[in-house]
C-alpha cells in the first residue's frame, strides 16, 4: 500500500477548520488571548501548526550543514601539557580540539606535536594579534589547512575587553596582513558573548550579523579577491529554550547567506556551538549536565558544524579529568548511541520550527537594518547603544528570575538547603571587576543566578 492509498480515506483538515473547532471548545474566550503566547523577543507562538504555515512562509533553499564534530576545549597555557591533554581527548573520541592560546610564547610545534591533522579539526582562540604567530601556525599545518580555523576576531576583542589589541588602524592593518596569508578560515565572530551577557535571541542574531558585516565590508573594500573563499566562523552560545535555539541557529545561516550574497561573498559559514554560561548554577551543579545535554541537542538539530560542550562544574572547578570526560561523553552518547549523526538537517520542514525561524530571521533583519542605518556595529558599539540594549534585555530576564517566573531548578525552585559550596570553590564563580581605562564599555558575561548564590554563600 502506497502513501496515497493509506490516507485516501481521510479528508484534509484546513487550518481554518482547526481554529474554528478550538474556538468552539473555548466557549467564547478569545483564541489569541487564551492560546497564542509571545516570547520576550516578540515571537508569536500558536497552539498548532500545519502545512499551511509553510506555504505562508514561502520557504527558500537554506544553506545546509554536512554533519557535526565533537569538540574538546583546552586552555594552552602550557604547550606540552595542552598537547598531552589533546592527544588523550582524541584517543577518547574527540574529533575536534579547540585551543585557547593566551600568548605568542606558546610553541606551536609542541602544541600540535603528533596530532593527526588529517583526521582532527583544530580551532584556535588566539588571545593576541600577531601575523608572525599565525604564519608559523599555518606553516606547521600547511598540508591540512582545511582542518585549521584561526578565528581572528578583532571586533569581538573590542566588544569583550573594551579596547583594541593596539588601535583601530593597527588592528585592521594586522588583520589585513593575516588575510594576505591566504588561509580561508581566518575570520571569527564571537556571537556567544552577546548571549552570555543577556541579549535576547533577536539581538544575538542581529548583533552577530552586524558584527560579521564589519568584516565583509572590510574585505569588500580592501581584499575583494578574498570574498569568494573566506569562511566566517560563528561561535554561538545555545540556551535552554529548546526549539527556539534550534531556530536561532537555522536563522543564523539564512541571515548570513543573505548578507553574503549582497557582497558576492561565500555564503557558507561555520558554526561552532557551545552551551550558554548564562543559566549554569553553582548550587545543585549536577543539573548543569541536564542543561548541557538539551543545549547540545538543540545545537545538533539547529545545524551546528562543531559542538563544544561545557563541563558541568566549569564555573567553580579548575580543569579536571572527570568533568572533561563527562562533557565529551555526552556528545559521544548523542552521536553514537542516540543516532544524532544519522540525519543531517533533521528540523527541515517542521512546521513549528520553520515558523519560529522565519519570525526570528525577519525581526533580526529589521534590527540589523536599524544598526546599519545608525552607522554600523562599531559606531553603535562606541556610542554604547549595543551595551545599553543588552543590559535592558538582561535586566528583564534577571527580574523574571528573581520573581521566580524564569526557573533554574535547584536554585530559585526546588533548592536543597543542605547543599554547601563554600569549601568547594577552586575558581571565583562570579563577575570579576577591576578598574582600568577602556575605549568603550565592555560587554560583560554574567550568569543569572550570581546574586542569589552570593547570598547563599554568606549564610552557609
LUMFIVEX-762105 format. One record per residue (C-alpha): residue in one letter; x, y, z. Coordinates in steps of 0.1 Angstrom, whole numbers, padded with zeros to 4 digits, always signed. Last residue first. Example, Ala and Ser with C-alpha at 12.3 -4.5 7.8 and 13.67 -1.06 7.14 Angstrom:
2
s+0137-0011+0071 a+0123-0045+0078 
END
This chain:
460
x+0261+0288+0549 x+0245+0322+0550 x+0271+0342+0531 x+0273+0315+0503 x+0235+0317+0499 x+0236+0355+0493 x+0263+0351+0467 x+0243+0323+0450 x+0213+0345+0445 x+0234+0374+0432 x+0251+0350+0407 x+0220+0331+0395 x+0215+0347+0361 x+0251+0343+0350 x+0271+0373+0337 x+0291+0380+0306 x+0302+0416+0304 x+0301+0437+0272 x+0330+0462+0276 x+0323+0500+0279 x+0343+0516+0252 x+0379+0529+0249 x+0389+0514+0282 x+0409+0526+0312 x+0410+0501+0341 x+0392+0495+0373 x+0388+0458+0383 x+0357+0437+0382 x+0353+0399+0384 x+0318+0385+0376 x+0311+0355+0398 x+0324+0319+0401 x+0358+0326+0417 x+0376+0293+0410 x+0385+0264+0433 x+0353+0268+0452 x+0344+0236+0471 x+0346+0249+0507 x+0318+0275+0502 x+0296+0250+0483 x+0271+0235+0508 x+0239+0220+0496 x+0217+0210+0526 x+0193+0239+0517 x+0182+0219+0487 x+0166+0242+0461 x+0134+0231+0445 x+0130+0264+0426 x+0153+0295+0426 x+0184+0274+0426 x+0179+0237+0423 x+0159+0241+0391 x+0165+0274+0374 x+0131+0289+0368 x+0121+0321+0350 x+0089+0333+0367 x+0106+0330+0401 x+0105+0368+0408 x+0143+0369+0408 x+0145+0350+0375 x+0120+0373+0358 x+0138+0403+0371 x+0171+0389+0357 x+0155+0383+0323 x+0143+0419+0322 x+0177+0432+0333 x+0195+0412+0307 x+0173+0427+0279 x+0179+0462+0291 x+0216+0455+0296 x+0218+0442+0260 x+0202+0473+0247 x+0225+0496+0266 x+0256+0477+0255 x+0246+0480+0218 x+0239+0517+0221 x+0272+0523+0238 x+0282+0550+0213 x+0313+0530+0206 x+0292+0499+0200 x+0268+0517+0177 x+0296+0531+0156 x+0313+0497+0155 x+0281+0479+0145 x+0270+0502+0117 x+0263+0539+0113 x+0228+0542+0127 x+0212+0530+0094 x+0234+0499+0098 x+0221+0492+0133 x+0184+0498+0121 x+0190+0474+0092 x+0203+0448+0117 x+0172+0452+0138 x+0149+0446+0108 x+0170+0415+0098 x+0167+0402+0134 x+0129+0405+0133 x+0126+0388+0100 x+0151+0360+0108 x+0135+0353+0142 x+0100+0352+0127 x+0111+0328+0099 x+0129+0305+0123 x+0099+0304+0146 x+0077+0294+0117 x+0102+0268+0105 x+0104+0253+0140 x+0067+0250+0143 x+0061+0235+0109 x+0090+0211+0109 x+0101+0212+0072 x+0138+0208+0079 x+0145+0200+0115 x+0166+0169+0107 x+0192+0190+0088 x+0215+0160+0086 x+0202+0125+0096 x+0223+0097+0112 x+0246+0117+0135 x+0220+0122+0162 x+0218+0084+0165 x+0212+0083+0203 x+0240+0058+0209 x+0269+0070+0188 x+0263+0108+0183 x+0243+0117+0214 x+0263+0093+0235 x+0296+0107+0222 x+0284+0143+0229 x+0276+0135+0265 x+0309+0116+0267 x+0329+0147+0260 x+0312+0167+0288 x+0315+0138+0312 x+0352+0132+0303 x+0360+0169+0308 x+0343+0170+0343 x+0361+0138+0353 x+0396+0148+0341 x+0397+0181+0359 x+0403+0217+0348 x+0397+0240+0378 x+0363+0238+0395 x+0338+0267+0402 x+0322+0277+0369 x+0334+0246+0350 x+0315+0221+0371 x+0291+0207+0344 x+0318+0209+0318 x+0308+0227+0287 x+0303+0210+0253 x+0320+0222+0221 x+0297+0211+0192 x+0311+0217+0157 x+0291+0221+0124 x+0260+0234+0140 x+0228+0225+0122 x+0199+0235+0145 x+0193+0198+0153 x+0229+0195+0166 x+0229+0228+0186 x+0195+0220+0201 x+0208+0186+0212 x+0238+0203+0227 x+0215+0225+0247 x+0195+0196+0258 x+0226+0178+0272 x+0241+0210+0286 x+0211+0217+0307 x+0209+0181+0321 x+0246+0182+0329 x+0241+0216+0346 x+0216+0199+0370 x+0247+0183+0386 x+0256+0217+0399 x+0228+0217+0425 x+0243+0250+0437 x+0267+0268+0414 x+0244+0273+0385 x+0246+0275+0347 x+0219+0295+0330 x+0240+0323+0315 x+0271+0302+0306 x+0254+0290+0273 x+0261+0256+0259 x+0286+0256+0230 x+0281+0259+0192 x+0308+0262+0165 x+0291+0274+0133 x+0310+0275+0100 x+0296+0299+0074 x+0286+0292+0038 x+0275+0321+0016 x+0310+0329+0002 x+0309+0366-0008 x+0291+0384-0036 x+0287+0412-0013 x+0249+0412-0012 x+0251+0374-0013 x+0270+0374+0019 x+0241+0392+0037 x+0215+0367+0026 x+0237+0337+0035 x+0244+0353+0069 x+0207+0356+0075 x+0198+0321+0065 x+0226+0305+0084 x+0218+0325+0115 x+0181+0317+0112 x+0189+0279+0114 x+0210+0285+0145 x+0182+0305+0161 x+0155+0280+0151 x+0172+0252+0171 x+0176+0277+0200 x+0138+0285+0198 x+0130+0248+0199 x+0150+0241+0231 x+0147+0273+0251 x+0177+0261+0272 x+0204+0283+0257 x+0230+0278+0230 x+0261+0300+0229 x+0273+0306+0193 x+0308+0309+0179 x+0304+0320+0143 x+0331+0311+0118 x+0334+0331+0086 x+0349+0313+0056 x+0369+0334+0031 x+0366+0319-0004 x+0346+0343-0026 x+0354+0375-0006 x+0391+0371-0007 x+0396+0389-0041 x+0379+0419-0027 x+0406+0424+0000 x+0405+0461+0009 x+0370+0475+0005 x+0349+0443+0001 x+0370+0425+0027 x+0365+0453+0052 x+0327+0454+0044 x+0326+0416+0049 x+0344+0420+0082 x+0321+0448+0096 x+0292+0428+0083 x+0301+0399+0106 x+0295+0422+0136 x+0262+0434+0121 x+0251+0398+0116 x+0262+0388+0151 x+0244+0419+0165 x+0212+0410+0146 x+0213+0373+0156 x+0220+0379+0193 x+0195+0408+0194 x+0168+0386+0180 x+0176+0358+0205 x+0177+0381+0236 x+0209+0396+0248 x+0219+0386+0284 x+0257+0389+0286 x+0261+0352+0278 x+0241+0356+0246 x+0260+0386+0234 x+0294+0370+0241 x+0283+0338+0223 x+0282+0357+0190 x+0320+0357+0189 x+0326+0362+0151 x+0356+0346+0136 x+0377+0352+0104 x+0407+0332+0093 x+0393+0300+0076 x+0405+0307+0040 x+0442+0310+0048 x+0457+0332+0021 x+0485+0347+0042 x+0471+0380+0029 x+0442+0377+0054 x+0469+0379+0082 x+0483+0410+0067 x+0448+0426+0065 x+0442+0416+0101 x+0474+0434+0110 x+0463+0466+0093 x+0429+0463+0108 x+0444+0461+0143 x+0468+0489+0136 x+0441+0513+0124 x+0416+0506+0152 x+0442+0506+0180 x+0465+0480+0196 x+0446+0449+0207 x+0415+0471+0206 x+0399+0481+0239 x+0367+0475+0258 x+0376+0439+0266 x+0346+0419+0252 x+0334+0443+0225 x+0370+0452+0214 x+0380+0415+0213 x+0349+0407+0193 x+0358+0434+0167 x+0393+0419+0164 x+0380+0384+0157 x+0406+0361+0142 x+0391+0326+0140 x+0423+0306+0132 x+0405+0276+0119 x+0425+0246+0108 x+0412+0214+0091 x+0413+0229+0055 x+0449+0239+0062 x+0460+0203+0063 x+0493+0201+0045 x+0504+0236+0057 x+0498+0228+0094 x+0532+0239+0107 x+0534+0267+0082 x+0499+0279+0091 x+0508+0282+0127 x+0541+0299+0119 x+0522+0325+0098 x+0496+0329+0126 x+0524+0336+0151 x+0541+0361+0128 x+0510+0380+0120 x+0502+0385+0156 x+0471+0396+0175 x+0466+0382+0210 x+0441+0360+0227 x+0443+0334+0199 x+0412+0311+0200 x+0423+0284+0177 x+0401+0257+0162 x+0417+0224+0152 x+0399+0196+0132 x+0413+0162+0137 x+0417+0134+0110 x+0443+0148+0086 x+0457+0169+0113 x+0469+0138+0131 x+0482+0153+0164 x+0518+0141+0170 x+0530+0175+0182 x+0504+0203+0178 x+0513+0222+0209 x+0550+0215+0206 x+0552+0229+0171 x+0530+0259+0181 x+0553+0269+0209 x+0533+0292+0232 x+0552+0325+0236 x+0526+0342+0214 x+0503+0342+0245 x+0469+0331+0258 x+0462+0303+0233 x+0427+0288+0237 x+0428+0255+0218 x+0396+0240+0204 x+0403+0204+0195 x+0380+0185+0171 x+0370+0148+0167 x+0371+0140+0204 x+0366+0102+0209 x+0388+0091+0238 x+0420+0089+0218 x+0414+0125+0206 x+0410+0136+0242 x+0443+0119+0252 x+0461+0136+0224 x+0446+0169+0233 x+0456+0165+0270 x+0492+0157+0261 x+0493+0187+0237 x+0479+0210+0264 x+0505+0198+0289 x+0534+0204+0264 x+0521+0238+0253 x+0515+0252+0287 x+0488+0280+0289 x+0470+0261+0262 x+0435+0260+0276 x+0417+0230+0260 x+0382+0227+0246 x+0372+0193+0233 x+0350+0191+0202 x+0325+0166+0188 x+0321+0171+0151 x+0289+0177+0131 x+0273+0166+0099 x+0271+0183+0065 x+0254+0216+0071 x+0228+0230+0047 x+0222+0265+0034 x+0185+0272+0031 x+0166+0270-0001 x+0136+0292+0001 x+0105+0286+0022 x+0074+0306+0013 x+0063+0315+0049 x+0026+0312+0041 x+0031+0279+0024 x+0050+0266+0055 x+0021+0276+0078 x-0004+0259+0055 x+0014+0226+0063 x+0002+0226+0098 x+0008+0244+0131 x-0010+0243+0165 x-0013+0263+0197 x+0003+0294+0182 x+0036+0310+0192 x+0041+0347+0185 x+0078+0359+0186 x+0080+0393+0203 x+0116+0387+0215 x+0104+0381+0251 x+0082+0353+0237 x+0045+0358+0229 x+0016+0335+0236 x-0013+0324+0215 x-0038+0303+0235 x-0060+0324+0256 x-0055+0360+0243 x-0055+0349+0207 x-0084+0325+0209 x-0107+0348+0229 x-0130+0330+0253 x-0165+0323+0240 x-0168+0286+0248 x-0131+0278+0243 x-0142+0245+0226 x-0159+0264+0198 x-0128+0285+0192 x-0107+0253+0190 x-0130+0238+0164 x-0130+0270+0144 x-0092+0271+0146 x-0089+0235+0133 x-0113+0243+0104 x-0093+0274+0095 x-0060+0255+0095 x-0076+0231+0070 x-0084+0195+0076 x-0075+0170+0048 x-0101+0143+0045 x-0091+0108+0055 x-0100+0078+0034 x-0072+0084+0009 x-0045+0083+0037 x-0031+0048+0031 x-0038+0048-0006 x-0018+0080-0012 x+0011+0066+0009 x+0014+0033-0010 x+0000+0000+0000 
END
